[in-house]
Amino acid sequence: MAPAEAASAAMIETRGLRKVFTSRKGPVEAVAGVDLRVEEHEVFGFLGPNGAGKTTTLRMLATLLPPGGGEATVAGADLRRQPALVRTRIGYVSQAGGADSEISGRSELEFQGRLYGMGRAEAARRAAETLEVLELTECADRVVRTYSGGQKRRLDIGLGLMHRPRLLFLDEPTTGLDPQSRARMWDEVRRLRDAGTTVFLTTHYLEEADALCDRLAIIDHGRIVALGTPDELKRRVAGDVVTLGLAGAGEQALALLGAQDFVREAGREGDVLRLYVDRAETAMPAILRLLDGAGLALETMAMSRPSLDDVFLHQTGRSLREAAS
């Protein structure tokens, strides 16, 4: 019998990854035992509100912060024992960006190439190639401070790609961009994946995670609360979602509607209720009759299919949109 083929190696694999910071009020566990596996050639997203532990995890995986506990391999190298090797195999683009605003994009890219050991001619060739791929050739010789927000962000990605890394880390890649530039950035990330680069990105944008990520992990308070493809995660929240806005009667409405057989789950944030029901079209008339009979004033009513926000709410009891605002 032929031996079984070995499972393919993951691009990232972590076991119990932790990080604790010291504050005036005592230790703060920013990352509380993260277990992850990121496969080659996928866009993997870390979705969560600000302060959830996304950037801390990413910075540990990129060797910018030492892990406080746990183990990890990144791009085939041991994170603790081979950090220098990890750095040669990854690219990293921070949320703040890294380009010098007073030199040209071309010069910045060439300098980045030289930092990775390229000769002058090789760095120039690679910079020209990167500028063309990212459609920055027309502004390549202008100083970076004259670039638009979208151009600056594409240049940041170019800096992370100069040495052709196997894995690219993007920390909140579209924060502050207008919708057109954000869509352009999504196209760039997809193009990188299709060209064979594994992309690990953090985001707090629900639409971005849903549209862009092959798989994602939802993180809250340093812990992963859900992991899978966007569709898999949404399927875990069965049925339809009915959202109700009530005038000062949220608690009463929750007690009334949460007790109904047709309501699978119910949650409240102030005077806004979310009801998970099998069929919204039959539940909504019943909801209206119950509220009217109880004399409870209804301000708004909406129906939707489960979203990633519903997944977050289902796991944590809080809306991600509210937590991220």
C-alpha contacts under 8 A as a table, 3 or more apart, distances in Angstrom:
res1	aa1	res2	aa2	distance
9	A	39	E	7.67
9	A	76	G	7.69
10	A	13	E	6.16
10	A	37	R	6.32
10	A	38	V	5.81
10	A	39	E	4.80
10	A	40	E	6.33
10	A	75	A	7.76
10	A	76	G	7.79
11	M	37	R	7.58
11	M	38	V	5.58
11	M	39	E	5.26
11	M	40	E	5.29
11	M	73	T	7.74
11	M	74	V	5.93
11	M	75	A	4.85
11	M	76	G	6.62
11	M	167	L	7.53
11	M	198	T	7.60
12	I	36	L	7.26
12	I	37	R	5.55
12	I	38	V	4.90
12	I	39	E	6.95
12	I	72	A	7.25
12	I	73	T	5.74
12	I	74	V	4.67
12	I	75	A	6.26
12	I	76	G	7.81
13	E	35	D	7.42
13	E	36	L	5.44
13	E	37	R	4.46
13	E	38	V	6.44
13	E	72	A	5.50
13	E	73	T	5.38
13	E	74	V	6.75
14	T	17	L	6.18
14	T	34	V	6.81
14	T	35	D	5.04
14	T	36	L	5.08
14	T	37	R	6.63
14	T	70	G	7.43
14	T	71	E	5.74
14	T	72	A	4.17
14	T	73	T	6.57
15	R	33	G	7.30
15	R	34	V	6.42
15	R	35	D	4.68
15	R	36	L	6.99
15	R	70	G	5.61
15	R	71	E	5.26
15	R	72	A	6.23
16	G	32	A	7.59
16	G	33	G	3.96
16	G	34	V	5.01
16	G	35	D	5.56
16	G	69	G	6.92
16	G	70	G	4.45
16	G	71	E	6.62
17	L	31	V	7.06
17	L	32	A	7.03
17	L	33	G	4.72
17	L	34	V	4.81
17	L	35	D	6.73
17	L	67	P	6.79
17	L	68	G	7.46
17	L	69	G	5.58
17	L	70	G	4.24
17	L	71	E	6.11
17	L	72	A	7.31
18	R	29	E	7.66
18	R	30	A	7.59
18	R	31	V	4.83
18	R	32	A	5.08
18	R	33	G	4.97
18	R	34	V	6.73
18	R	67	P	6.13
18	R	68	G	5.23
18	R	69	G	4.81
18	R	70	G	6.12
19	K	29	E	6.08
19	K	30	A	5.68
19	K	31	V	4.97
19	K	32	A	6.86
19	K	56	T	7.76
19	K	67	P	5.79
19	K	68	G	4.51
19	K	69	G	6.68
20	V	27	P	6.34
20	V	28	V	5.45
20	V	29	E	4.33
20	V	30	A	5.68
20	V	31	V	6.99
20	V	68	G	6.40
21	F	27	P	5.64
21	F	28	V	5.13
21	F	29	E	6.42
21	F	30	A	6.91
22	T	25	K	7.95
22	T	26	G	5.67
22	T	27	P	4.41
22	T	28	V	6.01
23	S	26	G	5.03
23	S	27	P	5.91
23	S	28	V	6.77
29	E	32	A	6.02
29	E	222	G	7.10
30	A	51	G	7.96
30	A	52	A	7.37
30	A	53	G	5.44
30	A	56	T	7.14
30	A	221	H	6.94
30	A	222	G	5.23
31	V	34	V	6.85
31	V	53	G	5.56
31	V	56	T	7.16
31	V	57	T	6.73
31	V	221	H	7.44
31	V	222	G	4.03
31	V	223	R	6.53
32	A	221	H	7.85
32	A	222	G	4.98
32	A	223	R	5.51
33	G	70	G	7.26
33	G	222	G	7.72
33	G	223	R	6.75
34	V	222	G	7.72
34	V	223	R	6.30
34	V	224	I	6.55
35	D	224	I	7.99
38	V	42	E	7.61
38	V	44	F	6.75
39	E	42	E	6.22
39	E	198	T	7.74
40	E	196	G	8.00
40	E	197	T	7.69
40	E	198	T	5.58
41	H	193	R	5.65
41	H	194	D	7.46
41	H	196	G	5.31
41	H	197	T	5.56
41	H	198	T	4.42
41	H	199	V	7.48
42	E	193	R	6.17
42	E	197	T	7.70
42	E	198	T	5.22
42	E	199	V	6.33
42	E	213	C	7.84
42	E	214	D	6.10
42	E	215	R	7.75
43	V	189	V	7.92
43	V	190	R	7.85
43	V	193	R	6.65
43	V	198	T	6.16
43	V	199	V	4.72
43	V	200	F	5.96
43	V	201	L	7.49
43	V	212	L	7.21
43	V	213	C	5.06
43	V	214	D	5.36
43	V	215	R	6.86
44	F	199	V	6.18
44	F	200	F	4.86
44	F	201	L	6.34
44	F	213	C	5.52
44	F	214	D	6.09
44	F	215	R	5.18
44	F	216	L	5.34
44	F	217	A	7.94
45	G	200	F	5.91
45	G	201	L	4.98
45	G	202	T	5.67
45	G	203	T	7.11
45	G	209	A	6.37
45	G	213	C	5.67
45	G	214	D	7.92
45	G	215	R	6.44
45	G	216	L	4.36
45	G	217	A	6.29
46	F	54	K	6.27
46	F	200	F	7.68
46	F	201	L	6.16
46	F	202	T	4.55
46	F	203	T	6.21
46	F	216	L	5.76
46	F	217	A	5.14
46	F	218	I	6.05
46	F	219	I	6.92
47	L	54	K	7.43
47	L	202	T	6.07
47	L	203	T	5.22
47	L	204	H	5.45
47	L	205	Y	7.52
47	L	206	L	7.62
47	L	209	A	6.85
47	L	216	L	6.96
47	L	217	A	6.16
47	L	218	I	4.79
47	L	219	I	6.21
48	G	52	A	5.94
48	G	54	K	6.99
48	G	203	T	6.82
48	G	204	H	5.22
48	G	218	I	5.73
48	G	219	I	5.24
48	G	220	D	6.15
48	G	320	L	7.06
48	G	324	A	7.51
49	P	52	A	5.60
49	P	204	H	5.52
49	P	220	D	7.29
49	P	320	L	6.48
49	P	323	A	5.73
49	P	324	A	4.32
50	N	53	G	7.81
50	N	54	K	7.92
50	N	204	H	7.23
50	N	323	A	7.84
50	N	324	A	5.89
51	G	54	K	7.42
51	G	221	H	7.36
52	A	219	I	6.14
52	A	220	D	4.76
52	A	221	H	4.74
52	A	222	G	5.47
53	G	56	T	5.28
53	G	57	T	6.10
53	G	219	I	7.08
53	G	220	D	7.18
53	G	221	H	6.55
53	G	222	G	4.78
53	G	223	R	7.85
54	K	57	T	5.38
54	K	58	L	6.29
54	K	202	T	6.19
54	K	219	I	7.11
54	K	222	G	7.76
55	T	58	L	4.97
55	T	59	R	5.98
55	T	171	D	6.70
55	T	202	T	7.04
56	T	59	R	5.15
56	T	60	M	6.26
56	T	65	L	7.70
57	T	60	M	5.21
57	T	61	L	6.32
58	L	61	L	5.12
58	L	62	A	6.14
58	L	169	F	7.30
58	L	171	D	7.57
58	L	202	T	7.86
59	R	62	A	5.00
59	R	63	T	6.24
59	R	64	L	5.04
59	R	65	L	5.61
60	M	63	T	5.11
60	M	64	L	5.70
60	M	65	L	4.59
60	M	66	P	5.86
60	M	67	P	5.87
61	L	64	L	7.60
61	L	65	L	7.95
61	L	72	A	7.79
61	L	74	V	6.94
61	L	79	L	7.10
62	A	65	L	7.71
62	A	86	V	7.57
62	A	87	R	7.06
62	A	90	I	7.42
62	A	92	Y	6.95
62	A	169	F	7.50
63	T	66	P	6.51
63	T	79	L	7.16
63	T	83	P	6.11
63	T	86	V	7.56
63	T	87	R	7.17
66	P	80	R	7.75
67	P	70	G	7.16
67	P	80	R	7.77
71	E	79	L	7.30
71	E	80	R	7.36
72	A	78	D	6.22
72	A	79	L	5.48
72	A	80	R	7.49
73	T	76	G	5.92
73	T	77	A	5.29
73	T	78	D	4.50
73	T	79	L	5.38
74	V	77	A	5.31
74	V	78	D	6.44
74	V	79	L	6.21
74	V	86	V	6.30
75	A	86	V	6.59
75	A	89	R	6.41
75	A	90	I	7.36
75	A	166	R	6.92
75	A	167	L	6.79
76	G	86	V	7.89
77	A	82	Q	6.00
77	A	83	P	7.65
77	A	85	L	6.48
77	A	86	V	5.71
78	D	81	R	5.42
78	D	82	Q	5.16
78	D	83	P	7.06
78	D	86	V	7.49
79	L	82	Q	5.67
79	L	83	P	5.31
79	L	86	V	6.75
80	R	83	P	6.11
82	Q	85	L	5.37
82	Q	86	V	6.37
83	P	86	V	4.97
83	P	87	R	6.31
84	A	87	R	5.17
84	A	88	T	6.63
85	L	88	T	5.28
85	L	89	R	6.68
86	V	89	R	5.34
86	V	90	I	6.39
87	R	90	I	5.44
87	R	91	G	7.53
88	T	116	Y	7.91
88	T	165	P	7.40
89	R	165	P	5.00
89	R	166	R	5.75
89	R	167	L	6.73
90	I	160	G	7.99
90	I	165	P	4.79
90	I	166	R	5.99
90	I	167	L	4.80
90	I	168	L	5.66
90	I	169	F	7.45
91	G	160	G	4.39
91	G	161	L	6.07
91	G	163	H	7.96
91	G	165	P	5.65
91	G	166	R	7.97
91	G	167	L	6.26
91	G	168	L	4.55
91	G	169	F	6.04
92	Y	160	G	5.36
92	Y	168	L	5.85
92	Y	169	F	4.71
92	Y	170	L	6.25
93	V	97	G	6.32
93	V	98	G	7.49
93	V	156	D	6.22
93	V	157	I	6.18
93	V	159	L	7.79
93	V	160	G	5.95
93	V	168	L	7.78
93	V	169	F	6.09
93	V	170	L	5.01
93	V	171	D	6.24
93	V	173	P	7.83
94	S	97	G	5.18
94	S	98	G	7.16
94	S	170	L	6.45
94	S	171	D	5.15
94	S	172	E	7.69
94	S	173	P	7.93
95	Q	170	L	7.57
95	Q	171	D	4.97
95	Q	172	E	5.46
95	Q	173	P	6.40
95	Q	175	T	7.64
97	G	153	R	7.17
97	G	156	D	5.78
98	G	156	D	6.35
99	A	105	G	7.89
99	A	108	E	6.82
99	A	144	V	7.38
99	A	152	K	7.81
99	A	155	L	7.52
99	A	156	D	6.41
99	A	159	L	7.98
100	D	103	I	6.06
100	D	108	E	7.19
100	D	144	V	6.87
101	S	104	S	7.79
101	S	143	V	6.37
101	S	144	V	4.54
101	S	145	R	4.59
102	E	143	V	5.49
102	E	144	V	6.16
102	E	145	R	6.39
103	I	107	S	6.60
103	I	108	E	6.80
103	I	142	R	7.60
103	I	143	V	4.74
103	I	144	V	6.10
104	S	107	S	5.24
104	S	108	E	6.26
104	S	140	A	6.38
104	S	141	D	5.08
104	S	142	R	5.01
104	S	143	V	4.02
104	S	144	V	5.50
105	G	108	E	5.09
105	G	109	L	6.25
105	G	139	C	7.62
105	G	140	A	5.09
105	G	141	D	6.27
105	G	142	R	6.85
105	G	143	V	6.57
105	G	144	V	5.88
105	G	155	L	6.88
106	R	109	L	5.24
106	R	110	E	6.18
106	R	127	A	6.32
106	R	128	A	7.41
106	R	131	L	7.59
106	R	140	A	5.14
106	R	141	D	5.97
107	S	110	E	5.11
107	S	111	F	6.06
107	S	141	D	7.81
108	E	111	F	5.18
108	E	112	Q	6.25
108	E	159	L	7.74
109	L	112	Q	5.03
109	L	113	G	6.31
109	L	123	A	7.79
109	L	127	A	5.45
109	L	158	G	7.19
109	L	159	L	5.81
109	L	162	M	6.94
110	E	113	G	5.06
110	E	114	R	6.34
110	E	120	R	7.74
110	E	123	A	5.04
110	E	124	A	5.66
110	E	126	R	7.73
110	E	127	A	5.66
111	F	114	R	5.08
111	F	115	L	6.32
111	F	123	A	7.64
112	Q	115	L	5.10
112	Q	116	Y	6.66
112	Q	159	L	6.46
112	Q	162	M	6.91
113	G	116	Y	5.21
113	G	117	G	6.69
113	G	118	M	5.52
113	G	123	A	5.03
113	G	126	R	7.69
113	G	127	A	7.72
113	G	162	M	5.92
113	G	163	H	6.46
114	R	117	G	5.07
114	R	118	M	4.79
114	R	119	G	6.37
114	R	120	R	6.92
114	R	123	A	6.26
115	L	118	M	7.29
116	Y	163	H	6.67
118	M	122	E	5.86
118	M	123	A	5.57
119	G	122	E	5.24
119	G	123	A	6.01
120	R	123	A	5.23
120	R	124	A	6.24
121	A	124	A	5.12
121	A	125	R	6.24
122	E	125	R	5.11
122	E	126	R	6.09
123	A	126	R	5.12
123	A	127	A	5.97
124	A	127	A	5.12
124	A	128	A	6.21
125	R	128	A	5.24
125	R	129	E	6.23
126	R	129	E	5.03
126	R	130	T	6.10
126	R	162	M	6.70
127	A	130	T	5.09
127	A	131	L	6.07
127	A	162	M	6.98
128	A	131	L	5.14
128	A	132	E	6.24
128	A	137	T	7.55
129	E	132	E	5.23
129	E	133	V	6.26
130	T	133	V	5.13
130	T	134	L	6.16
130	T	158	G	6.17
130	T	161	L	7.77
130	T	162	M	7.05
131	L	134	L	5.26
131	L	135	E	5.90
131	L	136	L	4.85
131	L	137	T	5.19
131	L	140	A	6.97
131	L	155	L	8.00
131	L	158	G	7.41
132	E	135	E	4.92
132	E	136	L	6.08
132	E	137	T	5.52
133	V	136	L	7.80
134	L	154	R	6.43
134	L	155	L	7.72
134	L	158	G	7.31
134	L	188	E	7.44
135	E	138	E	7.66
136	L	139	C	5.60
136	L	140	A	5.80
136	L	151	Q	7.12
136	L	155	L	7.74
137	T	140	A	4.91
138	E	141	D	7.78
139	C	142	R	5.45
139	C	147	Y	7.57
142	R	146	T	6.94
142	R	147	Y	7.95
143	V	146	T	5.96
143	V	147	Y	7.57
144	V	147	Y	5.35
144	V	152	K	7.01
147	Y	150	G	7.90
147	Y	151	Q	5.62
147	Y	152	K	5.84
148	S	151	Q	5.13
148	S	152	K	6.18
149	G	152	K	5.22
149	G	153	R	6.27
149	G	176	G	7.89
149	G	177	L	6.35
149	G	181	S	7.83
150	G	153	R	5.14
150	G	154	R	6.25
150	G	177	L	6.49
150	G	181	S	5.21
150	G	182	R	7.63
150	G	185	M	7.68
151	Q	154	R	5.14
151	Q	155	L	6.17
152	K	155	L	5.03
152	K	156	D	6.23
153	R	156	D	4.97
153	R	157	I	6.43
153	R	173	P	7.36
153	R	174	T	7.84
154	R	157	I	5.07
154	R	158	G	6.21
154	R	185	M	7.33
155	L	158	G	4.79
155	L	159	L	6.31
156	D	159	L	5.19
156	D	160	G	6.61
157	I	160	G	5.08
157	I	161	L	6.30
158	G	161	L	4.97
158	G	162	M	6.09
159	L	162	M	5.52
160	G	163	H	7.54
160	G	165	P	7.80
160	G	168	L	6.97
161	L	164	R	5.19
161	L	165	P	6.15
161	L	168	L	7.52
162	M	165	P	7.82
165	P	168	L	6.59
165	P	197	T	7.38
166	R	196	G	7.82
166	R	197	T	5.49
166	R	198	T	6.34
167	L	197	T	5.84
167	L	198	T	4.77
167	L	199	V	5.91
167	L	200	F	7.50
168	L	197	T	7.05
168	L	198	T	6.25
168	L	199	V	4.92
168	L	200	F	6.23
169	F	199	V	6.06
169	F	200	F	4.92
169	F	201	L	5.77
170	L	173	P	5.62
170	L	199	V	7.34
170	L	200	F	6.21
170	L	201	L	4.53
170	L	202	T	6.53
171	D	201	L	5.66
171	D	202	T	5.07
171	D	203	T	7.18
172	E	175	T	5.71
172	E	201	L	6.78
172	E	202	T	5.17
172	E	203	T	4.88
172	E	204	H	7.56
173	P	185	M	7.87
173	P	201	L	7.40
173	P	202	T	7.66
173	P	203	T	7.53
174	T	177	L	5.49
174	T	181	S	8.00
174	T	182	R	5.62
174	T	185	M	7.08
177	L	180	Q	7.95
177	L	181	S	5.79
177	L	182	R	5.71
178	D	181	S	5.38
178	D	182	R	6.07
179	P	182	R	4.98
179	P	183	A	6.19
180	Q	183	A	5.23
180	Q	184	R	6.30
181	S	184	R	4.94
181	S	185	M	6.15
182	R	185	M	5.03
182	R	186	W	6.30
183	A	186	W	5.06
183	A	187	D	6.43
184	R	187	D	5.14
184	R	188	E	6.45
185	M	188	E	4.98
185	M	189	V	6.32
186	W	189	V	5.17
186	W	190	R	6.28
186	W	212	L	6.63
187	D	190	R	5.16
187	D	191	R	6.15
188	E	191	R	5.03
188	E	192	L	6.27
189	V	192	L	5.11
189	V	193	R	6.40
189	V	199	V	7.50
190	R	193	R	5.14
190	R	194	D	6.18
190	R	212	L	7.42
191	R	194	D	5.07
191	R	195	A	6.17
192	L	195	A	5.08
192	L	196	G	6.53
192	L	197	T	5.44
192	L	198	T	7.71
192	L	199	V	7.75
193	R	196	G	5.20
193	R	197	T	4.90
193	R	198	T	5.92
193	R	199	V	6.78
194	D	197	T	7.32
203	T	206	L	7.95
203	T	208	E	7.41
203	T	209	A	7.00
204	H	324	A	6.70
205	Y	208	E	5.28
205	Y	209	A	6.43
206	L	209	A	5.33
206	L	210	D	6.19
206	L	308	L	6.44
206	L	309	D	6.99
207	E	210	D	5.12
207	E	211	A	6.00
208	E	211	A	5.30
208	E	212	L	5.72
208	E	213	C	7.73
209	A	212	L	5.47
209	A	213	C	5.39
209	A	216	L	7.34
209	A	230	P	7.69
210	D	213	C	6.26
210	D	230	P	5.70
210	D	308	L	7.38
213	C	216	L	6.30
213	C	229	T	7.63
213	C	230	P	7.54
214	D	229	T	5.94
214	D	230	P	7.49
215	R	227	L	7.49
215	R	228	G	5.29
215	R	229	T	4.13
215	R	230	P	6.47
216	L	227	L	5.86
216	L	228	G	5.70
216	L	229	T	6.05
216	L	230	P	6.94
217	A	224	I	6.40
217	A	225	V	7.54
217	A	226	A	5.73
217	A	227	L	4.37
217	A	228	G	6.65
218	I	224	I	5.71
218	I	225	V	5.74
218	I	226	A	5.20
218	I	227	L	6.40
218	I	312	F	7.23
219	I	222	G	6.25
219	I	223	R	5.38
219	I	224	I	4.32
219	I	225	V	5.73
219	I	226	A	7.37
220	D	223	R	5.42
220	D	224	I	6.44
220	D	225	V	6.75
220	D	316	T	7.88
224	I	227	L	7.30
225	V	312	F	7.93
225	V	315	Q	6.34
225	V	316	T	7.81
226	A	233	L	7.25
226	A	311	V	7.95
226	A	312	F	7.99
226	A	315	Q	7.52
227	L	233	L	7.15
228	G	232	E	5.90
228	G	233	L	5.95
229	T	232	E	5.09
229	T	233	L	6.23
230	P	233	L	5.26
230	P	234	K	6.27
230	P	308	L	7.20
231	D	234	K	5.15
231	D	235	R	6.11
232	E	235	R	5.19
232	E	236	R	6.66
233	L	236	R	5.42
233	L	237	V	7.44
233	L	308	L	7.23
233	L	311	V	6.56
234	K	237	V	5.55
234	K	238	A	7.82
234	K	306	P	5.76
234	K	307	S	5.93
234	K	308	L	6.22
234	K	310	D	7.70
234	K	311	V	6.24
235	R	238	A	5.92
235	R	306	P	7.69
236	R	311	V	7.60
237	V	306	P	6.30
237	V	310	D	7.25
237	V	311	V	6.50
237	V	314	H	7.47
238	A	276	Y	7.53
238	A	277	V	7.94
238	A	278	D	7.35
238	A	306	P	7.53
239	G	276	Y	6.34
239	G	277	V	5.44
239	G	278	D	4.43
239	G	279	R	6.54
239	G	305	R	7.40
239	G	306	P	7.50
240	D	276	Y	5.72
240	D	277	V	5.36
240	D	278	D	5.98
240	D	279	R	6.16
240	D	280	A	5.77
240	D	303	M	7.08
240	D	304	S	6.10
240	D	305	R	5.11
240	D	306	P	6.34
241	V	274	R	6.56
241	V	275	L	5.68
241	V	276	Y	4.81
241	V	277	V	6.40
241	V	280	A	7.16
241	V	303	M	5.66
241	V	304	S	5.23
241	V	305	R	5.90
241	V	306	P	6.19
242	V	274	R	5.71
242	V	275	L	5.08
242	V	276	Y	6.49
242	V	277	V	7.44
242	V	280	A	6.71
242	V	284	M	7.72
242	V	301	M	7.09
242	V	302	A	5.69
242	V	303	M	4.58
242	V	304	S	6.61
243	T	272	V	6.99
243	T	273	L	5.61
243	T	274	R	4.58
243	T	275	L	6.38
243	T	300	T	7.91
243	T	301	M	5.69
243	T	302	A	5.19
243	T	303	M	6.35
244	L	272	V	5.58
244	L	273	L	5.03
244	L	274	R	6.50
244	L	298	L	7.24
244	L	299	E	7.55
244	L	300	T	5.63
244	L	301	M	4.65
244	L	302	A	6.69
245	G	250	G	7.93
245	G	271	D	5.93
245	G	272	V	4.64
245	G	273	L	6.55
245	G	298	L	6.21
245	G	299	E	5.26
245	G	300	T	4.75
245	G	301	M	6.41
246	L	249	A	5.71
246	L	250	G	5.93
246	L	271	D	5.27
246	L	272	V	6.36
246	L	296	L	7.62
246	L	297	A	6.03
246	L	298	L	4.78
246	L	299	E	5.32
246	L	300	T	7.07
247	A	250	G	7.44
247	A	271	D	6.59
247	A	296	L	7.98
247	A	297	A	5.97
247	A	298	L	6.61
247	A	299	E	6.50
248	G	271	D	5.97
249	A	252	Q	5.45
249	A	253	A	6.09
249	A	271	D	6.31
249	A	296	L	6.60
249	A	297	A	7.54
250	G	253	A	5.17
250	G	254	L	6.05
250	G	268	R	6.94
250	G	270	G	6.29
250	G	271	D	4.17
250	G	272	V	6.39
250	G	273	L	6.77
251	E	254	L	5.13
251	E	255	A	6.37
251	E	268	R	7.62
251	E	271	D	7.43
252	Q	255	A	5.26
252	Q	256	L	6.26
253	A	256	L	5.03
253	A	257	L	5.87
253	A	258	G	7.93
253	A	291	L	7.28
253	A	296	L	7.35
254	L	257	L	5.36
254	L	258	G	5.38
254	L	266	A	7.04
254	L	267	G	7.34
254	L	268	R	6.95
254	L	273	L	6.99
255	A	258	G	5.46
255	A	259	A	6.46
256	L	259	A	5.82
256	L	260	Q	7.33
256	L	290	L	7.91
257	L	260	Q	5.44
257	L	263	V	7.18
257	L	266	A	7.86
257	L	287	I	7.28
257	L	290	L	7.77
258	G	263	V	6.24
258	G	265	E	6.94
258	G	266	A	5.58
258	G	275	L	7.86
259	A	263	V	7.45
260	Q	263	V	5.58
261	D	264	R	7.34
262	F	277	V	6.08
262	F	278	D	7.06
262	F	283	A	6.92
263	V	266	A	6.98
263	V	275	L	6.39
263	V	276	Y	5.92
263	V	277	V	4.93
263	V	278	D	7.64
264	R	275	L	7.48
264	R	276	Y	5.44
264	R	277	V	5.51
264	R	278	D	7.51
265	E	275	L	5.94
265	E	276	Y	5.14
265	E	277	V	7.39
266	A	273	L	7.10
266	A	274	R	5.70
266	A	275	L	4.56
266	A	276	Y	6.29
267	G	273	L	5.76
267	G	274	R	5.31
267	G	275	L	6.66
267	G	317	G	7.43
268	R	271	D	6.91
268	R	272	V	5.75
268	R	273	L	4.52
268	R	274	R	6.37
269	E	272	V	5.31
269	E	273	L	6.50
269	E	318	R	7.79
270	G	273	L	7.92
277	V	280	A	6.16
277	V	283	A	7.04
279	R	282	T	5.77
279	R	283	A	6.19
280	A	283	A	4.87
280	A	284	M	5.77
280	A	303	M	6.74
281	E	284	M	5.78
281	E	285	P	7.50
282	T	285	P	6.21
282	T	286	A	7.05
283	A	286	A	5.25
283	A	287	I	6.13
284	M	287	I	4.99
284	M	288	L	6.26
285	P	288	L	5.15
285	P	289	R	6.33
286	A	289	R	5.17
286	A	290	L	6.23
287	I	290	L	5.19
287	I	291	L	6.17
288	L	291	L	5.28
288	L	292	D	6.03
289	R	292	D	5.16
289	R	293	G	6.01
290	L	293	G	5.13
290	L	294	A	6.24
291	L	294	A	5.15
291	L	295	G	6.14
291	L	296	L	5.16
291	L	297	A	7.23
291	L	298	L	7.51
292	D	295	G	5.05
292	D	296	L	6.06
292	D	297	A	7.46
293	G	296	L	7.80
298	L	301	M	7.57
306	P	309	D	7.88
306	P	310	D	5.75
306	P	311	V	7.49
307	S	310	D	5.10
307	S	311	V	6.54
308	L	311	V	4.86
308	L	312	F	6.27
309	D	312	F	5.05
309	D	313	L	6.08
309	D	319	S	6.07
309	D	320	L	5.49
309	D	321	R	6.88
310	D	313	L	4.91
310	D	314	H	5.84
310	D	319	S	7.24
311	V	314	H	5.02
311	V	315	Q	6.25
312	F	315	Q	5.21
312	F	316	T	5.96
312	F	317	G	7.55
312	F	318	R	6.96
312	F	319	S	6.46
312	F	320	L	6.05
313	L	316	T	5.25
313	L	317	G	4.71
313	L	318	R	4.67
313	L	319	S	4.92
313	L	320	L	6.83
314	H	317	G	5.85
314	H	318	R	7.80
318	R	322	E	7.46
318	R	323	A	7.05
319	S	322	E	5.22
319	S	323	A	6.14
320	L	323	A	4.87
320	L	324	A	5.85
321	R	324	A	5.31
321	R	325	S	6.28
322	E	325	S	5.31
